[in-house]
Amino acid sequence: MGMMLIAALTRHHVMGVLIASQVIGGVVAIIAKATSPNAVHPTATFPDFIAGSYPGLSSKYFWLCLVFQLIIPFGFFKFFRKEQVTKP
Protein backbone atom coordinates (compact mmCIF):
# COMPACT_ATOMS: atom_id res chain seq x y z
CA MET A 1 0.00 0.00 0.00
CA GLY A 2 2.79 2.36 0.86
CA MET A 3 4.62 1.68 -2.38
CA MET A 4 1.50 2.51 -4.37
CA LEU A 5 1.16 5.81 -2.55
CA ILE A 6 4.82 6.68 -2.93
CA ALA A 7 4.74 5.94 -6.67
CA ALA A 8 1.66 8.10 -7.13
CA LEU A 9 2.68 11.16 -5.10
CA THR A 10 5.17 13.95 -5.61
CA ARG A 11 8.38 14.11 -3.60
CA HIS A 12 6.94 16.71 -1.25
CA HIS A 13 4.38 14.24 0.05
CA VAL A 14 6.57 11.15 0.32
CA MET A 15 7.76 11.84 3.88
CA GLY A 16 4.23 12.49 5.09
CA VAL A 17 3.05 9.26 3.52
CA LEU A 18 5.88 7.30 5.12
CA ILE A 19 5.18 8.73 8.56
CA ALA A 20 1.43 8.16 8.24
CA SER A 21 2.02 4.59 7.02
CA GLN A 22 4.19 3.84 10.03
CA VAL A 23 1.61 5.24 12.45
CA ILE A 24 -1.28 3.38 10.80
CA GLY A 25 0.77 0.16 10.67
CA GLY A 26 1.65 0.45 14.35
CA VAL A 27 -1.95 1.05 15.39
CA VAL A 28 -3.21 -1.84 13.28
CA ALA A 29 -0.54 -4.15 14.73
CA ILE A 30 -1.54 -3.17 18.28
CA ILE A 31 -5.23 -3.76 17.56
CA ALA A 32 -4.50 -7.08 15.84
CA LYS A 33 -2.42 -8.31 18.78
CA ALA A 34 -5.08 -7.27 21.31
CA THR A 35 -8.00 -8.84 19.44
CA SER A 36 -6.40 -12.00 18.04
CA PRO A 37 -7.85 -15.36 19.13
CA ASN A 38 -4.53 -16.15 20.81
CA ALA A 39 -5.01 -13.12 23.08
CA VAL A 40 -8.35 -14.43 24.34
CA HIS A 41 -7.43 -18.11 24.71
CA PRO A 42 -4.71 -20.34 23.30
CA THR A 43 -5.77 -21.73 19.93
CA ALA A 44 -4.11 -22.81 16.73
CA THR A 45 -4.47 -19.52 14.88
CA PHE A 46 -0.90 -19.84 13.70
CA PRO A 47 -0.18 -23.56 13.49
CA ASP A 48 3.03 -25.11 14.67
CA PHE A 49 4.66 -27.01 11.80
CA ILE A 50 7.12 -28.74 14.11
CA ALA A 51 4.60 -31.55 14.64
CA GLY A 52 4.51 -32.11 10.88
CA SER A 53 2.94 -30.52 7.87
CA TYR A 54 -0.51 -32.09 8.11
CA PRO A 55 -1.60 -30.51 11.43
CA GLY A 56 -0.55 -27.10 10.15
CA LEU A 57 -2.06 -27.44 6.70
CA SER A 58 -5.34 -28.78 8.05
CA SER A 59 -5.92 -25.63 10.11
CA LYS A 60 -8.62 -23.38 8.65
CA TYR A 61 -6.96 -20.30 10.11
CA PHE A 62 -3.76 -21.03 8.20
CA TRP A 63 -5.61 -21.03 4.87
CA LEU A 64 -7.71 -17.99 5.80
CA CYS A 65 -4.61 -15.95 6.66
CA LEU A 66 -2.82 -17.18 3.54
CA VAL A 67 -5.71 -16.11 1.31
CA PHE A 68 -5.83 -12.65 2.87
CA GLN A 69 -2.06 -12.28 2.48
CA LEU A 70 -2.25 -13.23 -1.21
CA ILE A 71 -5.10 -10.83 -1.97
CA ILE A 72 -2.77 -7.87 -1.50
CA PRO A 73 -0.12 -8.68 -4.15
CA PHE A 74 -2.64 -10.01 -6.65
CA GLY A 75 -4.85 -6.97 -6.18
CA PHE A 76 -1.82 -4.73 -6.62
CA PHE A 77 -0.85 -6.52 -9.81
CA LYS A 78 -4.35 -6.50 -11.23
CA PHE A 79 -5.44 -2.93 -10.54
CA PHE A 80 -2.48 -0.64 -9.85
CA ARG A 81 0.01 -2.13 -12.27
CA LYS A 82 -2.61 -2.18 -15.03
CA GLU A 83 -3.15 1.54 -14.55
CA GLN A 84 0.59 2.23 -14.66
CA VAL A 85 1.06 0.22 -17.84
CA THR A 86 -1.78 1.98 -19.67
CA LYS A 87 -0.41 5.46 -18.97
CA PRO A 88 1.24 7.12 -21.98
PyMOL CGO cylinders between C-alpha atoms (Angstrom):
from pymol import cmd
from pymol.cgo import CYLINDER

trace = [
    CYLINDER, 0.00, 0.00, 0.00, 2.79, 2.36, 0.86, 0.3, 1, 1, 1, 1, 1, 1,
    CYLINDER, 2.79, 2.36, 0.86, 4.62, 1.68, -2.38, 0.3, 1, 1, 1, 1, 1, 1,
    CYLINDER, 4.62, 1.68, -2.38, 1.50, 2.51, -4.37, 0.3, 1, 1, 1, 1, 1, 1,
    CYLINDER, 1.50, 2.51, -4.37, 1.16, 5.81, -2.55, 0.3, 1, 1, 1, 1, 1, 1,
    CYLINDER, 1.16, 5.81, -2.55, 4.82, 6.68, -2.93, 0.3, 1, 1, 1, 1, 1, 1,
    CYLINDER, 4.82, 6.68, -2.93, 4.74, 5.94, -6.67, 0.3, 1, 1, 1, 1, 1, 1,
    CYLINDER, 4.74, 5.94, -6.67, 1.66, 8.10, -7.13, 0.3, 1, 1, 1, 1, 1, 1,
    CYLINDER, 1.66, 8.10, -7.13, 2.68, 11.16, -5.10, 0.3, 1, 1, 1, 1, 1, 1,
    CYLINDER, 2.68, 11.16, -5.10, 5.17, 13.95, -5.61, 0.3, 1, 1, 1, 1, 1, 1,
    CYLINDER, 5.17, 13.95, -5.61, 8.38, 14.11, -3.60, 0.3, 1, 1, 1, 1, 1, 1,
    CYLINDER, 8.38, 14.11, -3.60, 6.94, 16.71, -1.25, 0.3, 1, 1, 1, 1, 1, 1,
    CYLINDER, 6.94, 16.71, -1.25, 4.38, 14.24, 0.05, 0.3, 1, 1, 1, 1, 1, 1,
    CYLINDER, 4.38, 14.24, 0.05, 6.57, 11.15, 0.32, 0.3, 1, 1, 1, 1, 1, 1,
    CYLINDER, 6.57, 11.15, 0.32, 7.76, 11.84, 3.88, 0.3, 1, 1, 1, 1, 1, 1,
    CYLINDER, 7.76, 11.84, 3.88, 4.23, 12.49, 5.09, 0.3, 1, 1, 1, 1, 1, 1,
    CYLINDER, 4.23, 12.49, 5.09, 3.05, 9.26, 3.52, 0.3, 1, 1, 1, 1, 1, 1,
    CYLINDER, 3.05, 9.26, 3.52, 5.88, 7.30, 5.12, 0.3, 1, 1, 1, 1, 1, 1,
    CYLINDER, 5.88, 7.30, 5.12, 5.18, 8.73, 8.56, 0.3, 1, 1, 1, 1, 1, 1,
    CYLINDER, 5.18, 8.73, 8.56, 1.43, 8.16, 8.24, 0.3, 1, 1, 1, 1, 1, 1,
    CYLINDER, 1.43, 8.16, 8.24, 2.02, 4.59, 7.02, 0.3, 1, 1, 1, 1, 1, 1,
    CYLINDER, 2.02, 4.59, 7.02, 4.19, 3.84, 10.03, 0.3, 1, 1, 1, 1, 1, 1,
    CYLINDER, 4.19, 3.84, 10.03, 1.61, 5.24, 12.45, 0.3, 1, 1, 1, 1, 1, 1,
    CYLINDER, 1.61, 5.24, 12.45, -1.28, 3.38, 10.80, 0.3, 1, 1, 1, 1, 1, 1,
    CYLINDER, -1.28, 3.38, 10.80, 0.77, 0.16, 10.67, 0.3, 1, 1, 1, 1, 1, 1,
    CYLINDER, 0.77, 0.16, 10.67, 1.65, 0.45, 14.35, 0.3, 1, 1, 1, 1, 1, 1,
    CYLINDER, 1.65, 0.45, 14.35, -1.95, 1.05, 15.39, 0.3, 1, 1, 1, 1, 1, 1,
    CYLINDER, -1.95, 1.05, 15.39, -3.21, -1.84, 13.28, 0.3, 1, 1, 1, 1, 1, 1,
    CYLINDER, -3.21, -1.84, 13.28, -0.54, -4.15, 14.73, 0.3, 1, 1, 1, 1, 1, 1,
    CYLINDER, -0.54, -4.15, 14.73, -1.54, -3.17, 18.28, 0.3, 1, 1, 1, 1, 1, 1,
    CYLINDER, -1.54, -3.17, 18.28, -5.23, -3.76, 17.56, 0.3, 1, 1, 1, 1, 1, 1,
    CYLINDER, -5.23, -3.76, 17.56, -4.50, -7.08, 15.84, 0.3, 1, 1, 1, 1, 1, 1,
    CYLINDER, -4.50, -7.08, 15.84, -2.42, -8.31, 18.78, 0.3, 1, 1, 1, 1, 1, 1,
    CYLINDER, -2.42, -8.31, 18.78, -5.08, -7.27, 21.31, 0.3, 1, 1, 1, 1, 1, 1,
    CYLINDER, -5.08, -7.27, 21.31, -8.00, -8.84, 19.44, 0.3, 1, 1, 1, 1, 1, 1,
    CYLINDER, -8.00, -8.84, 19.44, -6.40, -12.00, 18.04, 0.3, 1, 1, 1, 1, 1, 1,
    CYLINDER, -6.40, -12.00, 18.04, -7.85, -15.36, 19.13, 0.3, 1, 1, 1, 1, 1, 1,
    CYLINDER, -7.85, -15.36, 19.13, -4.53, -16.15, 20.81, 0.3, 1, 1, 1, 1, 1, 1,
    CYLINDER, -4.53, -16.15, 20.81, -5.01, -13.12, 23.08, 0.3, 1, 1, 1, 1, 1, 1,
    CYLINDER, -5.01, -13.12, 23.08, -8.35, -14.43, 24.34, 0.3, 1, 1, 1, 1, 1, 1,
    CYLINDER, -8.35, -14.43, 24.34, -7.43, -18.11, 24.71, 0.3, 1, 1, 1, 1, 1, 1,
    CYLINDER, -7.43, -18.11, 24.71, -4.71, -20.34, 23.30, 0.3, 1, 1, 1, 1, 1, 1,
    CYLINDER, -4.71, -20.34, 23.30, -5.77, -21.73, 19.93, 0.3, 1, 1, 1, 1, 1, 1,
    CYLINDER, -5.77, -21.73, 19.93, -4.11, -22.81, 16.73, 0.3, 1, 1, 1, 1, 1, 1,
    CYLINDER, -4.11, -22.81, 16.73, -4.47, -19.52, 14.88, 0.3, 1, 1, 1, 1, 1, 1,
    CYLINDER, -4.47, -19.52, 14.88, -0.90, -19.84, 13.70, 0.3, 1, 1, 1, 1, 1, 1,
    CYLINDER, -0.90, -19.84, 13.70, -0.18, -23.56, 13.49, 0.3, 1, 1, 1, 1, 1, 1,
    CYLINDER, -0.18, -23.56, 13.49, 3.03, -25.11, 14.67, 0.3, 1, 1, 1, 1, 1, 1,
    CYLINDER, 3.03, -25.11, 14.67, 4.66, -27.01, 11.80, 0.3, 1, 1, 1, 1, 1, 1,
    CYLINDER, 4.66, -27.01, 11.80, 7.12, -28.74, 14.11, 0.3, 1, 1, 1, 1, 1, 1,
    CYLINDER, 7.12, -28.74, 14.11, 4.60, -31.55, 14.64, 0.3, 1, 1, 1, 1, 1, 1,
    CYLINDER, 4.60, -31.55, 14.64, 4.51, -32.11, 10.88, 0.3, 1, 1, 1, 1, 1, 1,
    CYLINDER, 4.51, -32.11, 10.88, 2.94, -30.52, 7.87, 0.3, 1, 1, 1, 1, 1, 1,
    CYLINDER, 2.94, -30.52, 7.87, -0.51, -32.09, 8.11, 0.3, 1, 1, 1, 1, 1, 1,
    CYLINDER, -0.51, -32.09, 8.11, -1.60, -30.51, 11.43, 0.3, 1, 1, 1, 1, 1, 1,
    CYLINDER, -1.60, -30.51, 11.43, -0.55, -27.10, 10.15, 0.3, 1, 1, 1, 1, 1, 1,
    CYLINDER, -0.55, -27.10, 10.15, -2.06, -27.44, 6.70, 0.3, 1, 1, 1, 1, 1, 1,
    CYLINDER, -2.06, -27.44, 6.70, -5.34, -28.78, 8.05, 0.3, 1, 1, 1, 1, 1, 1,
    CYLINDER, -5.34, -28.78, 8.05, -5.92, -25.63, 10.11, 0.3, 1, 1, 1, 1, 1, 1,
    CYLINDER, -5.92, -25.63, 10.11, -8.62, -23.38, 8.65, 0.3, 1, 1, 1, 1, 1, 1,
    CYLINDER, -8.62, -23.38, 8.65, -6.96, -20.30, 10.11, 0.3, 1, 1, 1, 1, 1, 1,
    CYLINDER, -6.96, -20.30, 10.11, -3.76, -21.03, 8.20, 0.3, 1, 1, 1, 1, 1, 1,
    CYLINDER, -3.76, -21.03, 8.20, -5.61, -21.03, 4.87, 0.3, 1, 1, 1, 1, 1, 1,
    CYLINDER, -5.61, -21.03, 4.87, -7.71, -17.99, 5.80, 0.3, 1, 1, 1, 1, 1, 1,
    CYLINDER, -7.71, -17.99, 5.80, -4.61, -15.95, 6.66, 0.3, 1, 1, 1, 1, 1, 1,
    CYLINDER, -4.61, -15.95, 6.66, -2.82, -17.18, 3.54, 0.3, 1, 1, 1, 1, 1, 1,
    CYLINDER, -2.82, -17.18, 3.54, -5.71, -16.11, 1.31, 0.3, 1, 1, 1, 1, 1, 1,
    CYLINDER, -5.71, -16.11, 1.31, -5.83, -12.65, 2.87, 0.3, 1, 1, 1, 1, 1, 1,
    CYLINDER, -5.83, -12.65, 2.87, -2.06, -12.28, 2.48, 0.3, 1, 1, 1, 1, 1, 1,
    CYLINDER, -2.06, -12.28, 2.48, -2.25, -13.23, -1.21, 0.3, 1, 1, 1, 1, 1, 1,
    CYLINDER, -2.25, -13.23, -1.21, -5.10, -10.83, -1.97, 0.3, 1, 1, 1, 1, 1, 1,
    CYLINDER, -5.10, -10.83, -1.97, -2.77, -7.87, -1.50, 0.3, 1, 1, 1, 1, 1, 1,
    CYLINDER, -2.77, -7.87, -1.50, -0.12, -8.68, -4.15, 0.3, 1, 1, 1, 1, 1, 1,
    CYLINDER, -0.12, -8.68, -4.15, -2.64, -10.01, -6.65, 0.3, 1, 1, 1, 1, 1, 1,
    CYLINDER, -2.64, -10.01, -6.65, -4.85, -6.97, -6.18, 0.3, 1, 1, 1, 1, 1, 1,
    CYLINDER, -4.85, -6.97, -6.18, -1.82, -4.73, -6.62, 0.3, 1, 1, 1, 1, 1, 1,
    CYLINDER, -1.82, -4.73, -6.62, -0.85, -6.52, -9.81, 0.3, 1, 1, 1, 1, 1, 1,
    CYLINDER, -0.85, -6.52, -9.81, -4.35, -6.50, -11.23, 0.3, 1, 1, 1, 1, 1, 1,
    CYLINDER, -4.35, -6.50, -11.23, -5.44, -2.93, -10.54, 0.3, 1, 1, 1, 1, 1, 1,
    CYLINDER, -5.44, -2.93, -10.54, -2.48, -0.64, -9.85, 0.3, 1, 1, 1, 1, 1, 1,
    CYLINDER, -2.48, -0.64, -9.85, 0.01, -2.13, -12.27, 0.3, 1, 1, 1, 1, 1, 1,
    CYLINDER, 0.01, -2.13, -12.27, -2.61, -2.18, -15.03, 0.3, 1, 1, 1, 1, 1, 1,
    CYLINDER, -2.61, -2.18, -15.03, -3.15, 1.54, -14.55, 0.3, 1, 1, 1, 1, 1, 1,
    CYLINDER, -3.15, 1.54, -14.55, 0.59, 2.23, -14.66, 0.3, 1, 1, 1, 1, 1, 1,
    CYLINDER, 0.59, 2.23, -14.66, 1.06, 0.22, -17.84, 0.3, 1, 1, 1, 1, 1, 1,
    CYLINDER, 1.06, 0.22, -17.84, -1.78, 1.98, -19.67, 0.3, 1, 1, 1, 1, 1, 1,
    CYLINDER, -1.78, 1.98, -19.67, -0.41, 5.46, -18.97, 0.3, 1, 1, 1, 1, 1, 1,
    CYLINDER, -0.41, 5.46, -18.97, 1.24, 7.12, -21.98, 0.3, 1, 1, 1, 1, 1, 1,
]
cmd.load_cgo(trace, "trace")
